[in-house]
Amino acid sequence: MLLRGDGMAKNRRQYQISKFLETEFVSSQAQLVGLLARVGIEATQATVSRDLEELGAIKVKVPGGELVYAVPSHMRDTSADADHLRRVLSEWVVELVASGNLVLIKTPPGSAHVVASAMDHTIINGVLGTVAGDDTIMVVTKFGEADALRDLLARMAGLDDV
């Protein structure tokens, strides 16, 4: 059971709201409360209203004229994210290895979190997530995309011989 006021519950709820707004036409807060309940998250309309405000959601018109909630895509500067990732990779990555659907990234000790954070803030096709240790990052990719991702990251890092 989720407790109201629990920070993790709020983070999970807002994450799920963002996912719903990306994948479904949500036209009312009541609909959103129902969608959340479907995945086991209890929320009131007032809580959902605050969440939408904090997420910066707005109503937009979709084909057919219906108004639905959306989080504006212009809030993210993807070109700045890619430039930042390129700089971070070129400064901190020392080795890249692909295996199956994983890419392992080696960094100097204490630097893995810097690279993982830059990757997490950049939209990269095929990347499902990252896990960072002290000097190693494990990047989970969609099946069959690890080699292509390793090659892309190697070019961005300037590791042409990898």
C-alpha positions in Angstrom: 0.0 0.0 0.0 1.3 3.4 -0.9 1.3 6.1 1.7 0.2 9.6 0.9 3.1 12.1 1.3 5.7 9.4 0.7 8.3 10.9 -1.6 8.9 7.7 -3.5 5.1 7.3 -4.0 5.1 10.9 -5.5 8.0 10.2 -7.7 6.5 6.9 -8.9 3.1 8.6 -9.5 4.6 11.5 -11.5 6.8 9.1 -13.5 3.7 7.1 -14.4 1.7 10.2 -15.2 4.5 11.3 -17.6 4.4 7.8 -19.3 0.6 7.9 -19.7 0.8 11.4 -21.3 3.4 10.1 -23.8 1.4 7.1 -24.8 -2.3 7.8 -24.4 -4.7 10.7 -25.0 -5.6 11.8 -21.5 -8.4 14.4 -21.5 -9.3 14.7 -17.8 -7.8 14.4 -14.4 -10.5 11.8 -13.5 -9.3 9.7 -16.5 -5.8 10.0 -15.1 -6.9 8.9 -11.6 -8.4 5.8 -13.2 -5.3 5.0 -15.3 -3.2 5.3 -12.1 -5.5 3.0 -10.2 -5.2 0.5 -13.0 -1.4 0.2 -12.3 -1.9 0.2 -8.5 -1.3 3.8 -7.7 -3.9 5.5 -5.5 -4.4 9.2 -6.1 -7.1 11.8 -5.7 -8.1 14.4 -8.4 -6.5 17.1 -6.3 -3.2 15.2 -6.1 -3.2 14.6 -9.8 -3.9 18.3 -10.4 -0.9 19.2 -8.4 1.2 16.6 -10.2 0.2 17.9 -13.6 1.1 21.5 -12.4 4.6 20.3 -11.2 5.2 18.4 -14.4 4.4 21.5 -16.5 1.6 19.7 -18.3 -0.7 21.7 -20.6 -3.8 20.9 -22.7 -3.2 20.6 -26.4 -5.5 20.0 -29.3 -5.0 16.7 -31.1 -6.3 15.7 -34.5 -10.1 15.5 -34.2 -10.2 18.5 -32.0 -10.0 16.8 -28.6 -8.0 18.6 -25.8 -5.5 16.3 -24.0 -2.8 16.8 -21.5 0.8 16.9 -22.7 4.2 17.9 -21.3 5.7 20.3 -23.8 8.6 18.8 -25.7 10.3 22.2 -26.1 11.2 22.1 -22.4 14.1 19.8 -23.3 16.9 21.0 -25.5 18.1 17.7 -27.0 20.9 19.3 -29.1 22.4 20.7 -25.9 22.0 17.3 -24.2 23.9 15.6 -27.1 26.7 18.2 -27.0 27.0 17.8 -23.3 27.1 14.0 -23.7 29.8 14.3 -26.4 32.0 16.4 -24.1 31.5 14.1 -21.1 32.3 11.0 -23.2 35.4 12.5 -24.7 36.7 13.5 -21.2 35.8 10.5 -19.1 35.4 7.3 -21.2 38.5 5.1 -21.5 37.0 1.9 -22.8 33.7 0.5 -24.3 32.7 -3.1 -24.7 29.5 -4.6 -26.1 28.1 -8.0 -25.2 24.6 -9.2 -25.9 22.3 -6.3 -25.1 24.8 -4.6 -22.8 27.4 -2.0 -23.3 30.0 -1.6 -20.5 31.7 1.8 -20.2 34.9 2.2 -18.3 35.9 5.5 -16.7 38.6 6.6 -14.2 37.7 5.8 -10.6 34.9 7.9 -9.2 33.7 9.2 -12.6 31.0 6.7 -13.8 28.1 8.7 -12.3 29.1 11.7 -14.4 28.9 9.8 -17.7 25.7 7.9 -16.6 23.9 11.1 -15.7 24.8 12.6 -19.1 23.5 9.5 -20.8 20.3 9.5 -18.7 19.6 13.1 -19.8 20.1 12.5 -23.5 17.6 10.7 -25.7 19.5 7.8 -27.4 17.6 5.4 -29.5 17.9 1.8 -28.2 19.0 2.7 -24.7 16.7 1.3 -22.0 18.7 2.5 -19.0 22.0 2.8 -17.2 23.5 1.5 -13.9 26.6 3.2 -12.6 29.2 2.0 -10.2 32.5 3.7 -9.3 34.3 3.3 -12.6 32.0 1.2 -14.7 28.6 1.9 -16.3 26.3 -0.9 -17.6 24.0 0.3 -20.4 21.1 -1.9 -21.2 20.0 -1.7 -24.8 17.2 -3.1 -26.8 18.0 -6.5 -28.2 20.5 -6.4 -31.0 21.5 -2.8 -30.6 24.6 -3.0 -28.3 27.2 -3.1 -31.0 25.7 0.0 -32.8 25.5 1.9 -29.5 29.1 1.0 -28.6 30.2 2.3 -32.0 28.2 5.5 -31.6 29.6 6.2 -28.1 33.1 5.4 -29.3 32.8 8.0 -32.1 31.3 10.5 -29.7 34.2 9.8 -27.2 36.8 10.0 -29.9 37.9 6.4 -29.3 38.2 5.5 -33.0 40.4 2.5 -32.2 37.8 0.8 -30.0 
